[in-house]
Amino acid sequence: MALLTPFLPCFMVAMKRSRNIVILTGAGISAESGIDTFRSAGGLWEQHRVEDVATPEAFARDPDLVLRFYDMRREAIQTKEPNPAHLALARLDREWPKRDGGQVLIVTQNVDDLHERGGALNVLHMHGEHLNAWCLACDSRPRWTGTLIDRPPCPVCSEPALRPDIVWFGEVPYRMDEIYEAVAAADLFVSIGTSGAVYPAAGLVRTARELGLQTLELNLERSQGSAWFDETRLGPASEIVPAWVDELLG
């Protein structure tokens, strides 16, 4: 593990005294479970252009390509398992509220369900979920583990109007008001496995700093917003996240 920002004992004390914690997770936490990231070498960006699979315009232009892409991703995600980082955050989610009623909220940019399968309960998916579909006819979001390429009917309204429940580029992330409210009520903001390149998620650390929160980055390498963090710890998520949780709960 590399510690780029000089470790300060007073910062560790401040973290342990925190009551409410908001944790932002990105693709880096799931990469060690075998889920491809978009921006890594050999990742999805090298196989598909964002303009072809991850915009409303792409869906309107070539829905079959988009549906096949997300059908493959949906199938692949269901074969993966939570790694020690997911399990550690679930432990924090479970044990932290026992300390003076503090709360942990995991805000994830990821569209997999590994946080939930790892045991976390307080998870907010700001970019949607692969295992949901979104009906454009009735606005329902049913759980969906199969394919969409054959235009199956919506289980709520029976219309063949389902699309992936994913926030594409150019669309507004989900539940941003709740996220900002949680950050405003928090004492500690932690970012794990994020590139710091996708907004508005990338701007949350700046909001946190402006509100006076302690800020911590746990990442494989420095993010684009790394300068906003009080402390940065570098290493594989499956190693540095459990170590941090042990430290915090210990």
C-alpha positions in Angstrom: 0.0 0.0 0.0 1.3 3.5 -0.9 0.4 6.5 1.2 0.9 9.6 -0.9 -0.5 12.2 1.4 1.5 12.3 4.7 -0.3 10.3 7.4 -1.5 12.5 10.2 -2.6 10.9 13.5 -5.1 13.7 14.0 -6.8 12.8 10.7 -7.2 9.2 11.9 -8.7 10.5 15.1 -11.0 12.7 13.2 -12.2 9.7 11.1 -12.9 7.6 14.1 -14.9 10.5 15.6 -17.0 10.8 12.5 -20.7 10.0 12.9 -22.0 9.9 9.4 -20.0 8.6 6.4 -20.7 8.9 2.7 -18.7 6.5 0.5 -18.5 6.9 -3.2 -17.4 3.8 -5.1 -16.4 3.4 -8.8 -15.4 0.8 -11.2 -12.1 0.1 -9.4 -13.8 -1.6 -6.6 -15.5 -4.1 -8.9 -12.6 -4.6 -11.3 -11.0 -7.1 -8.9 -14.2 -9.2 -9.2 -13.5 -9.5 -12.9 -15.9 -6.7 -14.1 -14.3 -4.7 -16.9 -13.9 -1.0 -16.5 -14.5 1.4 -19.3 -11.3 3.4 -18.9 -8.6 0.7 -18.2 -6.4 -0.7 -20.9 -8.4 -3.4 -22.6 -11.6 -2.1 -21.1 -14.9 -1.5 -22.7 -14.0 1.8 -24.2 -11.5 0.0 -26.5 -14.2 -2.5 -27.6 -17.1 0.0 -28.1 -17.3 3.7 -28.6 -19.4 5.5 -26.0 -21.3 7.1 -28.8 -22.4 3.6 -30.0 -23.6 2.0 -26.8 -24.0 4.5 -23.9 -26.1 7.4 -25.1 -29.8 7.9 -25.8 -28.9 8.7 -29.4 -27.2 5.4 -29.8 -30.3 3.6 -28.6 -32.5 5.5 -31.0 -30.1 4.8 -33.9 -29.2 1.2 -33.3 -31.3 -0.4 -30.5 -30.2 -3.9 -31.3 -26.5 -3.1 -30.8 -27.2 -1.4 -27.5 -29.5 -4.1 -26.2 -27.0 -6.9 -27.2 -24.2 -5.0 -25.4 -26.1 -4.6 -22.2 -27.5 -8.2 -22.4 -23.9 -9.4 -22.4 -23.0 -7.2 -19.5 -26.0 -8.3 -17.5 -25.2 -11.9 -18.1 -21.5 -11.4 -17.2 -22.2 -9.6 -13.9 -24.3 -12.4 -12.6 -21.3 -14.7 -12.8 -19.1 -12.5 -10.6 -18.7 -12.5 -6.9 -18.1 -9.7 -4.3 -14.5 -9.3 -3.3 -13.0 -8.4 0.1 -13.5 -4.7 -0.5 -17.3 -5.2 -1.0 -17.4 -7.4 2.1 -15.5 -4.9 4.2 -17.8 -2.1 3.3 -20.8 -4.3 4.1 -19.2 -4.9 7.5 -18.8 -1.2 8.0 -22.4 -0.6 6.9 -23.5 -3.2 9.5 -21.3 -2.2 12.5 -20.9 1.5 12.2 -24.5 2.4 13.2 -23.9 0.7 16.5 -21.6 3.6 17.4 -23.7 6.5 18.6 -26.3 5.8 15.8 -23.9 6.9 13.0 -24.9 6.1 9.4 -23.0 4.9 6.4 -24.3 5.5 2.9 -22.6 3.8 -0.1 -23.2 5.9 -3.3 -22.0 3.8 -6.2 -21.4 4.7 -9.8 -21.3 1.0 -10.5 -24.3 -0.8 -12.1 -23.5 -4.2 -10.7 -25.1 -5.6 -7.5 -21.9 -6.7 -5.8 -22.3 -4.3 -2.8 -25.7 -5.8 -2.1 -24.5 -9.4 -2.6 -21.7 -8.6 -0.3 -24.2 -7.7 2.4 -24.5 -3.9 2.3 -27.9 -2.5 2.8 -27.5 1.3 2.4 -26.6 1.5 -1.2 -27.7 4.1 -3.7 -27.0 3.5 -7.5 -26.6 6.9 -9.1 -26.0 5.4 -12.5 -28.7 2.7 -12.5 -28.5 -1.0 -12.3 -27.8 -3.7 -14.8 -30.3 -6.1 -13.1 -33.2 -3.6 -13.6 -35.0 -2.7 -16.7 -36.8 0.5 -17.4 -40.2 0.6 -19.1 -40.6 3.7 -21.3 -44.3 3.1 -21.5 -45.3 3.0 -17.8 -42.0 4.2 -16.1 -41.7 1.0 -14.0 -38.3 -0.4 -13.2 -38.8 -4.2 -12.8 -35.9 -6.5 -11.7 -34.5 -8.1 -14.8 -32.0 -10.8 -15.1 -32.7 -12.0 -18.7 -32.2 -10.5 -22.1 -33.9 -7.5 -23.7 -33.0 -8.1 -27.4 -36.2 -9.9 -28.2 -38.3 -7.0 -26.9 -40.1 -8.9 -24.0 -43.2 -7.3 -22.6 -43.0 -5.2 -19.5 -44.3 -7.3 -16.5 -46.3 -4.3 -15.3 -48.0 -2.9 -18.4 -47.3 -5.7 -21.0 -45.8 -3.1 -23.5 -42.6 -4.1 -25.3 -40.9 -0.9 -24.2 -38.1 -2.0 -21.9 -34.6 -0.6 -22.1 -31.6 -1.0 -19.7 -32.0 1.0 -16.5 -28.7 2.6 -17.0 -27.9 6.3 -16.8 -26.3 7.0 -20.2 -24.1 9.9 -21.1 -26.3 13.0 -21.5 -28.8 11.7 -18.9 -29.2 12.9 -15.3 -27.9 10.6 -12.6 -30.5 9.3 -10.1 -31.3 10.7 -6.7 -28.8 13.5 -6.7 -30.8 15.5 -4.2 -30.6 12.6 -1.7 -26.8 12.4 -2.4 -26.2 16.0 -1.7 -28.3 15.9 1.4 -26.3 12.9 2.7 -23.0 14.7 2.0 -24.3 17.8 3.8 -25.1 15.7 6.9 -21.9 13.7 6.9 -18.6 14.1 8.7 -16.4 12.0 6.4 -16.4 11.5 2.6 -14.5 8.5 1.2 -13.9 7.8 -2.5 -13.0 4.3 -3.6 -11.9 3.1 -7.0 -13.0 6.2 -9.0 -11.2 8.0 -11.9 -12.5 11.4 -10.9 -13.5 11.9 -14.6 -17.3 11.5 -14.6 -19.4 14.3 -13.3 -21.4 15.0 -11.1 -19.9 12.2 -9.1 -16.4 13.6 -9.5 -17.5 16.9 -8.0 -18.7 15.4 -4.7 -15.3 15.6 -3.1 -15.1 19.3 -3.8 -18.6 19.7 -2.3 -17.5 17.7 0.7 -14.4 19.8 1.3 -16.3 23.1 0.9 -18.7 21.8 3.6 -15.8 21.0 5.9 -15.9 17.2 5.8 -12.8 15.1 6.2 -12.0 13.4 2.9 -10.2 10.2 2.1 -9.3 8.6 -1.3 -8.6 4.9 -1.6 -7.6 4.0 -5.1 -5.2 2.1 -7.3 -3.8 5.4 -8.6 -4.5 9.0 -8.0 -7.8 10.3 -9.4 -8.2 13.5 -11.4 -9.6 15.1 -8.3 -7.0 13.7 -5.9 -5.8 17.2 -4.8 -9.2 17.7 -3.0 -8.6 14.8 -0.6 -7.0 15.2 2.9 -5.4 11.8 2.5 -4.8 9.4 -0.4 -4.0 5.7 0.0 -3.0 3.7 -3.0 -3.3 0.0 -3.7 -5.7 -2.7 -4.7 -9.2 -2.1 -3.3 -9.3 -5.7 -2.0 -6.3 -4.9 0.2 -6.6 -1.2 1.2 -10.4 -1.1 1.8 -10.5 -3.9 4.4 -7.4 -2.4 6.1 -9.1 0.9 6.3 -12.3 -0.6 7.7 -10.3 -2.6 10.3 -8.6 0.6 11.3 -11.8 2.6 11.6 -13.7 -0.1 13.5 -10.7 -1.1 15.6 
